[in-house]
């Protein structure tokens, strides 16, 4: 901050002026000033370097004379003696020499940086701060340093824009670009048979890939394809997810999670499920990549009708022929006349929907204590456990399923009625009412075709019932037709690094988001907040960009302390190039509670995910998968034990 200085006025100003003139200081460019409660000297002059004349007005090293209060108490002789000492010709000459040396230093530094020196040199005469010249020099050096940084940042931003143009994103998928592709959109609500139609077409193709939003769906359709035949022979199918590979020799078909799409191996048919996930805040980029990069002659885009316009503009952008099929729900879906209101009004075939693990377990206990058996489904459970629980409901071993919106995607179950306990869900930032699209997807699980004549929907309480009725009446909001998310690839980051010489992952990700060329905004760069936060921490370790990038994507929750600690220890071990052997844990699974076993299962899955990408340092892939299966089995057993224990207790009434 620049502070104004002005002639000292403490005491008699006229006496100070006379004293300065008598001592010949005014004629030599010395002035007496006051600021911040101090009285000090300023010496003005001019130096020359390289043909430049550089004026200055600065406080010498010993130019602070006294506090204002002390100066007022000094008599004329004391002031005169102090001025002679602090404003001598030797002091002025010394300051002149310092300024001359600094001016040379600054001009040379600016020449080296190809920057003009004048704006920085002007500060020697105009900064006017009440601090010695050395402080002024430091501030000017800091200004130059910041200016150089800004200039370098602008250069790096321009080089980054030149190195990555998102308008050219589709062209980065070489195989897909060389294939004449056709899109077939099969769109409809839940229970319209759209996925069945696409899978039938996939099974008839000589080769193909099914891309799922969840490991559970990849697993279900992997098994479904295995049961299908081609030319009288069972299909040979492989399963590829982030945490698991079941590779079959000579496989013609692959069931995969969407992030694991192989963009280099051409196939005849690709099925991209839940295409409306293009709009997902955190994972939408995986669907953008799949649509742009699926190396298939025929690409089925399966999902909700509101994705139609987005699919049309993508097809036009990619110059792909598009065929659209709109399917209708196979059975009617109706809202019950009134809310459920009482636990005793629940019945076999109901699905009770909550939006948190805690709520699911609470409702499960309440329902089982009413005498109904329960299957439990929520996102924290592994795909194996969710499938086992759903199987119990399908087979009639469980009367009711209590779950989160995890049932809305996959898990075909003979649900007669969906009962919503609430319509408010935490979105990662705050509690908010669920969107109409999610309400329709959850409600649509009721009334499985071929099992029930119609599907029913109800709220448990009157408010929830009325909100659900309103949400189901809302007209679907079409997906946006621009701003399709693109996540950075390792190739993107290496390209940015090569032109900026930057190796910090957080800075590379930031440059990708803020500095790459986005000509028309059709494709738009996205990273998750979680990845960026991880990147900042990983940059404190001695890791390559590739290693940090892989670690930033490990599917493990940073909100669970034990899992976050495991992830950090893996990263530190990799930084020291140490092999991380997987341990089964200090305590057997039978001594852990439900939450601990769930976390163990997630830890083993995350290790397996990392092992596939860094096998040299994380070698225990098979052990991780075995331990994950064992943990899943234990979770399923605990859920069954808790279910049985609750049913054995005396029924009692609950109020809600």
N, C-alpha and C positions, 0 to 999 in steps of 0.2 A: 504494500500500500504506500503510495507517495504522500508524504506529509509536507504541508506548506511550511516554509521557514520565513521568518520576518525579522526585522531589526529588534534587538533586545530592548525592552521598555522598562525592565525592572530598575528601580533607582531613577536616576535622571538621564534620559536618552541623550540629551544634548551633551552631557558630560562624557558619555561613552563615545559619542561621535567625535568630540574634540580630542579625546584621548587617542582614538584610532588615527586621526589626522596628525596629531603631534608625533606619534610613533612612526609615521610614514607608512602605515599599513594599508590605508585606503588607496593610496597611489599605487601600491604593489598588488592590488586586486584582492585584498583580504577584507572580509566582511564579518561583522558580529551578528549572529542570528540566535533565535530562540524557538524551540519546539519540544513538546513532550516534557515540559518542566525542566529543560536543560538549556544552558547557554553554551554556544559552541562557535567555532570558527569555520568559515567557508573560504576557500582559496580558488580563484578563477585564473584561467590561463589558456594556453593553446599549444598543442604539439603538432608535429608534422611527420607523416610517414607515407612513403610511396606517392608523393605528390598530393596527399590529402592533408588538409588543415583541420585539426580536430580540437574544438573548444571543450573546456571542462570547467565544472564548478563543483568542487568536492570538499569534504571534510578530511583534513589530514589525520594521520594515525593517532596523534595526541590532541586532536582538535576539540574534544569535549572538555570545556573549561570547568564547569561546576553546575550544581543544581541551581535553579533560579533563586531559591531561598538563600543559599550560601552566597551567591553572587551579590545579592542585595546588601549583605552584611559586610562585604569587602570594601575597604577604603580605596582611594585612587591609586596609592602606591602599590598595594597588593595586586590590584587589577593590572597596573602597568607592568609589574614584574612578570605576572603570569602570561600576559600578551607577548612580551619580548621573548619569553622562553618558548611559547607554543607557536608563535607566528614568525619565527626568525627566518632569515633568507635561506639558511641551511634546511629548515623544515620545508620551505616552499620548493627549493631545488630537489629535495628528496621526493616530494609528491610529484613534481614534474617528471622526474625520472621514472617513477612507478607508472604514471599515466602513459608515458611514452612506450614503456615496455609492454604494458597491457594492450595499448592500441595496436602495436605490432603483432602481438599474440592473436588478438581478435581478428584483425584483417587477414592474417595468414590462415587462421582457422576457417573463416568465411570463404576464402578463396579455395581451400581444400574441399569445402562442402558445396562449392558452386552457389554460394548465397551472397547477396549484397550485404556489406558491412554497415552501411549508413544507419539503418534503423537501430542497430545496437550501439553504435558510436554516439548517436544523439543522446542516449541515456546518460552519458558522462556529464552532460551539461543540463539535462532536464529532469533527472530522476528526483533530485532535491530531497533526499531522505536524510534524517538526522543521525546518520551512522557514518563511521569512517569509510574512506575510499575502498578499502579492502572488501567491505560488505557490498558496495556498489558493484565492484568487479565480479564478485561471486554471483550476484543476482543477474548480471548481464551474461555471464557464462551459462547460468541456468536457463535464461531465455534462449540462448543460442542452442543449447542442448535440446530443449523442448521443440524449438523450430526445426531442428534437424530430424528429431523423432517424428514430428508431424509430416515433414517432407518425405521421410522414408515410408511412413504409413501410407501416404498418398501414392507413392511409387508402388508399394506392395499391393495396394488396393487395385491400382490400374493393371499391374501385372497379373493379379488374380483374376480380374475381369477378362483379361485377354486369354488366360489359360483355361477358363471354364465358362462356357456359354450355355445356360440351361435350355435355350431354344434348340440346341443340338443334342439334348439329352437322349431322345429315342435312338439317335444314330450311334450311341455308345454301345448298343446291344447288336454286335456285328451279325450274329446268326439270325436273329429275328428280322433284322433289316434286309437280309438276303432272301428271306422266305416270303412268298406271296401269301399273306395271311388273310383269313376271313374270321370276323367276329360273329358269334351267334349269342345274342343276349336272351336268356331265359329268366324272365322276371315274374314275380308273383309274391303273394303273402305267404306266411307260414302255413304249412299243410296244403300247399298247392301242387306238390309233386315235382317242383322245378329241379331239385338236386337229383331226384330219381331219374328224371329224363336225361340229364347231362351225364350221369354215371353210366346209364345204359349205352349212350353214344360212345363214351370213353371205352367201355368194355369191348365194343365191336371194332374199335380202331386197331390197326396193327401195332401201334405203340402210343403211349400217352402218359400224362401226368395229371394228378389231382392235387390242387393246392388248397389247403385248409387254413382257416384262421386260428385253429386250436390243435394241439397235439391230440386231443381226444377225438376230434373229427377226422384227423389224418389216420388215426388208429382204427376207428370204426370203418372208414371207407377202404382202408387197406385190407381189412378182414372181409369186407363185402366184396371187393374185387377178387380176392382169393377164391371166393365161392362161385365165381362166374366162369363160364367156359367160352372158349373160342376154338372153332373147328373140332369140337368134341374133346378138347383138352383144357384142364384148369389154367387160368391165367397165371403167368409167372409175375409176381408183384414184389417190389421192394418198398420198404418204409424208410423214409428219411426225415427226421426232425432234428432240431438243434441238439437234443440230448440223446438221441438213439438212432442207430442205423441197423436195419435188418435187410441186408443186401443179398439178393438171390441171383445166382449165376444164370445168365441168359434172360434176366427179367426184361419184359417188354413194357411193363407199366410201373409207375412209381406213385405212391401216396406220400405227400410231403406237406409240411407247414409252408405257408406262403413265403416266409423269409428264406427258406432253404431252396428256392427255385434254382435249378441248374439251367442257366441261360446259354450254355454252350453245346448241349446235346439236342439235336433236332428230334421232334416227335410228330406224330400225326395229329393228335388231339390233346389240348390242355383244357382243364376245367378250373376256373378261378371262382371259388365259392365266396359267398357273402360280399359281393362286389361293392355294396354300399359302404363297406369299410374304407373306401377311398377317402371318405370324409373324416375318418377317425383322427383325432388330434395327435395321438402318439404313434400310431402304427400305419396311418394312411399311406406313407411312403412305400411300404412293402407292396401295396396293391398297385400303386403307380408303376413301380418297377416290374411287377408281374404283367400288367397290361402292355407295357412298352416292350418287355423283354422275353415273354413266353415264346420259345422257339418252336411253334406249332403251326401247321397249315390251317387248322380250325381251332379257334379259342372260344370256349364257352364261358360267358360271363353270367354268373348265377347270383341272384339276389333280389332285393326289394325293388318294386316298381319306381320308387323315387330316384333311382340311379339312372333311369333311362336317358335323360338329357345329357348327363355327364358322360355316359357311354357314347352317345352320338357325337359329341364334340371331340372326344378322344379318338374315336374311329376316323373322323375326318382329318384330324391332325396327323394321325399315323398312316393315313391313306390306305385304310383297310376297309374292305367291303363289310357291311353290317346287316345282319338279319335279326329282327326283334320278335320275340314271342312273349306275349303277356298271358299268364295263366291265372285262373281264378281259384279261390279256395275250394277244396273238394267237398266240404261240408259247411253248414252255416255256423256262425259264431254269434252268440247272444249274451247280452248282459242280464243277469238275474234281476227279477223285479225289486228285490230288497237286499240289503247287506246281510252278511252271515250273522254278525252280532254276538253269537255265543259259540264257545268251543263245542258244545253238544250238537251244534248244527253242522259241524264238519262231517264228511262222509267218505266212504271208500272211493278212491279215484281222484281225490282232491290233490291239487298242488298248492301248498301254502308258501307264498313268496315274501321274502324279507330282503334287506339289502346290506347285511353285515353278518359275519360269522357268529358274532355274539348273539344277535337276534335269532339266527337260525337255530342255534343250540337251545336258546330259551324256549322258542316255540316248539321245538321237537319235544322237550321235556313236558311242556304243557299238554301237547297232543297225546303223547304216549300215556300220560297219567289219566287221560280220559278213556284209555282202553284200546286205542288204535295203534297199530304198529307203524313205524316210520322209516322211510329211506331218507338219507340226508345228502344234499348236494350243495357245495359252495366252492368258490374259486380257489381257496387255499388247498383244496384236496387235489391229489395227483389225478391224472386222467384214469388210471387204473381203479382208484377208489371210487371216483364218480361213476365210472361204468359199472362197477360191481354193485353200487347202491341203486343205480337205475335198473339194473337187471333184477334186483329183488322186487322192485315195484312192478316191473313188467310181468314177472312170474307170479305175482300175487302174494309174495312173502311179506310185503309191506303194503299196508292199506293206503297210506298217504305219503307223499313226498314233500319234505320241507326243504326249501332251497332258496338260493339267491337267483338273480337273473342269469346265472350260469346255465340254467336250463333253457334259456332262450336261444342258444346257439348249439345245435346238435342235440344229442341225448333224446332220440325219439322214444317217447314214453306214452302209454295209453292213459293220458290225463283226461278226465271227464270235465273237471272244472278247475279253473285257476282262481285262487283266493288271494287277493293282495292285502297284506297287512299294513302297507303304507305306499304312498306314491312319491316319497321323498328319499333321495339318495345322495350320498357324499360323492362329489365329482372329482375329488383330489384336492380341491381348494375350499369348497363350501357345500353346505346342504342345499339341494335344489330339487324342484319337481322334475320327475323324469320326463324326457321328451316323448311326444306322441308316438314316434317311430319305435322306441323301446317298449312302450306300453302295448303297441300292436303286436310286436314280436313275442313278448311274454304271453299275452293273452292268446295269441294264435296257437300256442302249444296245446290248448284245450281242444278236445274233440278229434282225436286221431281218426283219420279216414279208415273205414273198414272195421273200426272197433266201436265208435260212438256215432249216433245219428247227428249230433250237433255238439258244439263246444260251448261251455258256459263260463262266464266271467263274473266275479263279484268282489266287492271290497269287504274287508272284515267289519269295519265300522262304517257308519253312514257317510262321513266326509270322504273317506277313501273310495267308497262305492260311487259317489257322485263325481269325484274327480276322474276316476277311471272311465265312467260313462262319457264324460266330456272329451277326454283324451282320445277315445276310440272313435269319436265323431269327427275329430279334427281331420282336415284334408292334409295328406302327406306333403311335407315341404321338400321340393326337389333338391338334390345335391347341387352344390355350386359347380359352375361350368368353367372355372378358371382357378388358378392357384393350387394345382395338384401337387401334393407334397413330394419332395425329393430329398432323401437322406444322403449324407455324404458316404461315398465308398472309400476304401483305402486308396484306390487309384486317384480319386479326387484330392485327398489329403496329400499324397505324395507329389501330385502336380503342383499344388499350392506351395508345398515346402520347397520344391525345386526352384521356384521363381522368387520366393521371399527369404529363403534360407532359414525359415522358422521351423523349430522342431517341437515346440510346446503344443500338446494336443488341444488344450483349451483355446489357444490363439488360432490354431488351424481351423477348429470348428467355428470359431467366431468369424474368421475371414470367410469361410464357406457361406455362412448365413448372411453376412453383411456386405461382402465385397464381390461376389461372383456376378456375372452378367445375367440379368433376368429381363430380357428385352421387352416382352409383352405380359409377363406375369402369369402366363399359362401354366408353366411349371414354377414351383416356388421352393426355396431351400428350407428344410426343417431339421431341427435336432430337438431331443427331449431335454427338459431341465435336468433330469436325473443324469443323463449322459454328460452334460456340461459340468455338473458338480463333480462327478467322478473324474472327469478329465483334469480339472484343476488340482485334485489331490494326486492323481497319477503323475502329474508333471513334477512332483517333488522327488520322484524315483528315477533311477538310471535305467530307463526302458526305451526301446525303440518306438517310433511312431506306430508301427504295426502292432507291437505288443500292447501299447497303451490303448489303441483303438479296440483291439479284441477284448481287453479287460473292461473297457467302458461299456461293453454290450452284454456282459455276463448277466443272464436272467436270474438275478437274486435280489431280494428285497433289502434295501438299505435301512428300512424302518425297523427291522428285527435285529437287535444288537448282536446276537450270536452269528447271524448270517453275514452282517456287515463286517464283523471281526474276521470271519473266515475269508471273506473276499480280500480284505486288506492283507491278511497273512499270505494269501496266494500271490498277490501282487508283489509284496516284498521279497518273497522267495524267488519269483521270476526275475526280479531286478538283480538278485545276487546269483542268478543262474543255478539255483538249487532245485533239485528234483523234489516235488511235493507228493509224498505217498499219502494215499487216502487212509484214514483211520476210521474204524467202525464206531468209535465213540467210547468214552470211559464207562458209560452205563449201558447195560443191555436195554433193548427196546421195551422189554416188559416192565422196566422200572421207570419208564417215562410216562408223563401225562399226555393227553391228546395233542396239545399245542406243541410240546417238545418233539413228539414223533413226526408231526406235520413238518416242523422246521427241519428235522433231520432228513426227511424225504426231499425237501426242496434243496437242501445243501448237496445231497448226493447227485441230484439232477443237474445242479449248477456245475459241479465238478465234472460230470460227464460232458456237459456242453463245452467246457474249457479244454477238456482232454482231447476232444476231436480237433481242436484248433492249435493246441500246443502239446502234442503227444510226447515230445521229448522230455518235457518238464512235469507233465501230469499224465503218468503212464497207466493209471489204474482205471481205465475205462470200463472194463467188464465188471470189476469189483463195485464200481459206482452204480452201475445198472442193477447188479444183484442186490446191493444194499438198499437201493431205491425201491425195488420190488418188495423186499422184506418189510421196509418201513410202510409201504402202501398197504400191505396185507395187515400189518399191525394196526394202522389207522382204521381200516375197515372193521377189524375185530373189536377195537375199542368202541366204535360207533354202535356195533351190534350189542356189546355188553351194556353200554349205557342205555340203549333202547330197551333191552330186556329188564334192566334194573328199574327203570322208570315205570314200566308196565306192571311190575310186581307190587309197586306201592299202591296204597288205597287211592282210588280216584277222589279228586276233590274239585270244587268249583273255582274257576279263575275269572277274574274280572279284567277287562281290557279297556 
